Amino acid sequence: MYNKNFKRNNAPRKNNESGNKMIFGIRAIIETIEAGHEIDKILLKKDIQSELSQELFAAVKGRNIPVVRVPVEKIDRISNNKNHQGAVAFISPVAYQRITHLIPQLYEDAKCPFIVVLDGVTDVRNFGAIARTCECAGVDAIMIPQLGSASINADAIKTSAGALLSLPVCREHNLAAMVNFLKECGLRVFAASEKATQTYTEADYAGPIALVMGSEDVGISPEILELCDEHVSIPINGNISSLNVSVAAGILIYEAVKGR
């Protein structure tokens, strides 16, 4: 959690429209990182080349912090033209975990892992709603990619009814590699796909499992889809071709709970 008592000279802080804390200025961001505060992401002016920006990249090296290059106009708009030095950082209200640490701990605790993987789910309300279902169903963690995922902000936390403050969220740089890691750890990986010939009620969810949900527009990425052990679909009998991803996740999660 971000410490409101943390201070730094000339380090403007404010809440964005979603309620997240922001830090403006490269030096302030570096000192925030080195102080151990959790960074959700950094927006950096796309053409910036300076010694200070190189210090920033050195500070994030080895840490699970996405740096996104954007036009300076976007940073101006977000910062209301404050002295941002071409960089804005968003402070995460939660500490992200690593799946490589979590899975061994679950086995050590004699648990049967159940992980939900979100591939490209960018809507914060869908993210929050899925997290709420996961917490209620006893899912052990959510795994998301470092880029191309909804952030954990005030809207996501509110929609999750606070579940995101207690449910482990693992943000990973290489989602495909971590899906492979899950398989190596003995988890059977299920993909939700409307093209699957096997319906969700026909699958066997016993034992350690991971359930992969994709975005509503393009679904699960082909690379991740190929890695999954089984594909399952939810039959659609009406005129609308698909379900909201949070609704679909709820159906599949509780079917898995029933099967476990």
C-alpha positions as CSV (number, residue, x, y, z in Angstrom):
1,M,0.0,0.0,0.0
2,Y,1.3,3.5,-0.8
3,N,2.4,5.3,2.3
4,K,0.8,8.7,2.4
5,N,3.5,9.9,4.8
6,F,6.2,9.4,2.2
7,K,7.6,12.7,1.1
8,R,10.0,14.0,-1.4
9,N,11.0,17.5,-2.4
10,N,9.3,18.7,-5.6
11,A,7.5,15.4,-6.1
12,P,3.9,16.4,-7.0
13,R,1.3,13.8,-6.1
14,K,-2.3,13.7,-7.0
15,N,-5.1,11.2,-7.7
16,N,-6.1,10.5,-11.2
17,E,-9.7,10.2,-12.3
18,S,-9.7,6.5,-11.1
19,G,-8.3,7.4,-7.7
20,N,-4.7,6.1,-8.2
21,K,-1.8,8.1,-6.7
22,M,0.6,9.6,-9.3
23,I,4.2,10.7,-9.1
24,F,5.5,13.3,-11.6
25,G,9.2,13.7,-12.5
26,I,11.9,11.1,-13.2
27,R,13.9,11.8,-10.0
28,A,10.8,11.5,-7.9
29,I,9.8,8.2,-9.6
30,I,13.3,6.8,-9.1
31,E,13.3,7.6,-5.4
32,T,9.8,6.2,-5.0
33,I,11.0,2.9,-6.6
34,E,14.1,2.7,-4.4
35,A,12.0,3.4,-1.4
36,G,10.2,0.1,-2.1
37,H,6.8,1.4,-3.1
38,E,4.7,-0.6,-5.6
39,I,4.5,0.9,-9.1
40,D,1.6,0.0,-11.3
41,K,3.1,1.4,-14.5
42,I,5.2,4.3,-15.7
43,L,4.4,6.5,-18.7
44,L,7.5,7.9,-20.3
45,K,7.8,10.5,-23.1
46,K,8.5,8.4,-26.2
47,D,11.5,10.3,-27.5
48,I,13.2,11.1,-24.2
49,Q,16.9,10.4,-24.1
50,S,18.8,11.7,-21.1
51,E,21.1,10.5,-18.4
52,L,18.2,10.8,-15.9
53,S,16.0,8.6,-18.1
54,Q,18.8,6.0,-18.2
55,E,18.8,6.1,-14.4
56,L,15.1,5.4,-14.4
57,F,15.6,2.3,-16.7
58,A,18.4,1.1,-14.3
59,A,16.0,1.5,-11.4
60,V,13.2,-0.6,-13.0
61,K,15.6,-3.3,-14.2
62,G,14.8,-6.6,-12.5
63,R,11.6,-5.2,-11.1
64,N,8.2,-6.1,-12.4
65,I,7.3,-2.5,-13.6
66,P,6.0,-1.8,-17.1
67,V,7.3,1.3,-18.8
68,V,5.1,2.6,-21.6
69,R,6.4,5.1,-24.2
70,V,3.7,7.7,-25.0
71,P,3.4,11.1,-26.7
72,V,4.3,14.0,-24.4
73,E,0.8,15.4,-25.0
74,K,-0.7,12.5,-23.0
75,I,1.6,13.2,-20.1
76,D,0.8,16.9,-20.2
77,R,-2.9,16.1,-20.1
78,I,-2.6,13.7,-17.2
79,S,-0.3,16.0,-15.2
80,N,-2.2,19.2,-16.0
81,N,1.1,20.5,-17.5
82,K,3.1,20.2,-14.2
83,N,6.8,19.9,-14.3
84,H,6.8,16.2,-15.1
85,Q,10.2,15.8,-16.9
86,G,8.5,13.5,-19.4
87,A,7.5,10.9,-16.9
88,V,4.5,9.9,-14.7
89,A,4.2,6.9,-12.4
90,F,1.0,5.4,-11.1
91,I,1.2,3.9,-7.6
92,S,-0.4,0.5,-7.1
93,P,-2.7,0.1,-4.1
94,V,-1.6,-3.5,-3.8
95,A,1.6,-5.5,-4.0
96,Y,1.8,-7.7,-7.0
97,Q,3.1,-11.3,-6.4
98,R,5.1,-13.7,-8.5
99,I,3.5,-17.0,-9.6
100,T,6.9,-18.7,-9.3
101,H,6.8,-18.0,-5.6
102,L,3.1,-18.6,-5.0
103,I,2.7,-22.1,-6.5
104,P,5.5,-23.8,-4.4
105,Q,4.0,-22.1,-1.4
106,L,0.5,-23.5,-2.2
107,Y,1.9,-27.0,-2.5
108,E,3.9,-26.6,0.7
109,D,0.6,-25.6,2.4
110,A,-0.9,-28.9,1.1
111,K,-3.3,-27.0,-1.2
112,C,-4.5,-28.0,-4.6
113,P,-3.8,-24.9,-6.7
114,F,-6.6,-23.1,-8.6
115,I,-5.4,-20.2,-10.7
116,V,-7.3,-17.9,-13.0
117,V,-5.3,-16.4,-15.8
118,L,-6.6,-13.2,-17.6
119,D,-5.2,-12.7,-21.0
120,G,-6.0,-9.3,-22.4
121,V,-8.9,-8.4,-20.0
122,T,-8.5,-4.6,-20.0
123,D,-11.8,-3.4,-18.6
124,V,-11.3,-2.6,-14.9
125,R,-14.9,-3.4,-14.0
126,N,-14.7,-6.8,-15.6
127,F,-11.4,-7.3,-13.8
128,G,-12.9,-6.4,-10.5
129,A,-16.0,-8.5,-11.0
130,I,-13.9,-11.6,-11.9
131,A,-11.7,-11.0,-8.8
132,R,-14.8,-10.9,-6.6
133,T,-16.0,-14.2,-8.0
134,C,-12.5,-15.7,-7.5
135,E,-12.4,-14.6,-3.9
136,C,-15.8,-16.0,-3.2
137,A,-15.0,-19.3,-4.9
138,G,-11.7,-19.8,-3.1
139,V,-9.4,-19.3,-6.2
140,D,-5.8,-19.1,-5.0
141,A,-4.7,-16.2,-7.3
142,I,-5.2,-14.3,-10.5
143,M,-2.4,-14.1,-13.0
144,I,-2.2,-11.2,-15.6
145,P,0.3,-9.9,-18.1
146,Q,2.5,-7.0,-17.3
147,L,1.2,-5.1,-20.4
148,G,-2.3,-5.3,-21.9
149,S,-4.2,-5.8,-18.7
150,A,-6.5,-3.7,-16.5
151,S,-4.8,-1.9,-13.7
152,I,-5.8,-2.4,-10.1
153,N,-7.3,1.1,-9.4
154,A,-10.1,2.4,-7.3
155,D,-12.8,1.3,-9.8
156,A,-11.4,-2.2,-10.0
157,I,-11.2,-2.5,-6.2
158,K,-14.8,-1.1,-5.8
159,T,-16.2,-3.5,-8.3
160,S,-14.4,-6.4,-6.6
161,A,-16.0,-5.4,-3.3
162,G,-12.5,-5.3,-1.9
163,A,-11.4,-8.7,-3.1
164,L,-8.4,-7.3,-4.9
165,L,-7.0,-6.1,-1.5
166,S,-6.8,-9.7,-0.3
167,L,-6.7,-12.0,-3.4
168,P,-3.1,-12.5,-4.7
169,V,-2.6,-11.0,-8.1
170,C,0.5,-12.1,-10.0
171,R,1.6,-9.8,-12.8
172,E,4.1,-11.4,-15.2
173,H,6.3,-10.1,-17.9
174,N,5.9,-13.2,-20.1
175,L,2.5,-14.7,-19.7
176,A,3.2,-17.6,-22.0
177,A,6.3,-18.6,-20.1
178,M,4.4,-18.5,-16.9
179,V,1.6,-20.7,-18.3
180,N,4.3,-23.2,-19.2
181,F,5.5,-22.9,-15.6
182,L,2.0,-23.8,-14.4
183,K,2.0,-26.9,-16.5
184,E,5.5,-27.9,-15.3
185,C,4.1,-27.5,-11.8
186,G,1.4,-30.1,-12.5
187,L,-1.5,-27.8,-13.2
188,R,-3.9,-28.7,-16.0
189,V,-4.7,-25.5,-18.0
190,F,-8.2,-24.9,-19.4
191,A,-8.9,-22.3,-22.0
192,A,-12.4,-20.7,-22.4
193,S,-13.0,-20.6,-26.1
194,E,-16.2,-20.2,-28.1
195,K,-14.7,-22.5,-30.8
196,A,-14.1,-25.4,-28.4
197,T,-16.1,-28.5,-29.2
198,Q,-16.1,-29.6,-25.6
199,T,-18.6,-27.8,-23.4
200,Y,-17.6,-26.6,-19.9
201,T,-19.8,-29.2,-18.2
202,E,-17.9,-32.1,-19.9
203,A,-14.5,-31.3,-18.6
204,D,-12.8,-32.8,-15.6
205,Y,-11.5,-30.1,-13.2
206,A,-10.1,-32.4,-10.5
207,G,-6.6,-31.7,-9.3
208,P,-4.5,-28.6,-9.7
209,I,-5.9,-26.4,-12.5
210,A,-5.6,-23.0,-14.2
211,L,-8.5,-21.4,-16.1
212,V,-7.6,-18.9,-18.9
213,M,-10.1,-16.2,-19.9
214,G,-9.4,-13.9,-22.8
215,S,-10.7,-10.5,-23.9
216,E,-14.2,-10.1,-25.2
217,D,-13.1,-8.8,-28.6
218,V,-10.3,-11.2,-29.6
219,G,-10.4,-13.9,-27.0
220,I,-7.2,-15.7,-25.8
221,S,-4.1,-15.0,-27.8
222,P,-3.1,-17.8,-30.2
223,E,0.2,-18.4,-28.3
224,I,-1.5,-18.9,-25.0
225,L,-4.4,-20.9,-26.6
226,E,-1.9,-23.4,-28.1
227,L,-0.3,-24.0,-24.6
228,C,-3.6,-24.9,-23.0
229,D,-4.3,-28.5,-22.3
230,E,-8.1,-28.4,-22.9
231,H,-10.5,-25.9,-24.5
232,V,-14.0,-25.5,-23.2
233,S,-17.0,-23.5,-24.4
234,I,-20.3,-22.2,-22.9
235,P,-23.2,-23.0,-25.2
236,I,-25.0,-19.9,-26.5
237,N,-28.7,-20.4,-27.4
238,G,-29.8,-16.9,-27.9
239,N,-29.2,-14.3,-30.6
240,I,-26.2,-12.6,-29.0
241,S,-23.0,-14.5,-29.8
242,S,-21.1,-14.2,-26.5
243,L,-21.3,-13.6,-22.8
244,N,-19.6,-10.8,-20.9
245,V,-16.2,-12.1,-19.8
246,S,-16.9,-11.6,-16.1
247,V,-20.2,-13.6,-16.4
248,A,-18.4,-16.4,-18.4
249,A,-15.7,-16.5,-15.8
250,G,-18.2,-16.9,-13.0
251,I,-19.9,-19.8,-14.8
252,L,-16.6,-21.6,-15.4
253,I,-15.1,-20.9,-12.0
254,Y,-18.1,-22.4,-10.2
255,E,-18.3,-25.4,-12.5
256,A,-14.6,-26.0,-11.7
257,V,-15.4,-25.7,-8.0
258,K,-18.2,-28.2,-8.3
259,G,-15.8,-30.6,-10.1
260,R,-13.1,-30.2,-7.4
